[in-house]
């Protein structure tokens, strides 16, 4: 497998890794909260927060890549949507 010409594979890989870590952090915190609360329904709040974690991780790791306006838009829209789903 070879990389597409001009595609920043290293930057994409770093963004992917931080996104996975963000998702794991939210899921671990949700698991702990569900154990404390004694309810499995806590995960319903976490689904929206997973989108927030991925959007923030991708925004932070994409610094210096791509159009700034698009980066901010791709941060704000999933964060608003995720927060609406989560709360």
Secondary structure, 3 states (H helix, E strand, C coil): CCCCCCCCHHHHHHHHHHHHHHHHHHHHHHHHHHHHHCCHHHHHHHHHHHHHHHHHHHHHHCCCCCCHHHHHHHHHHHHHHHHHHHC
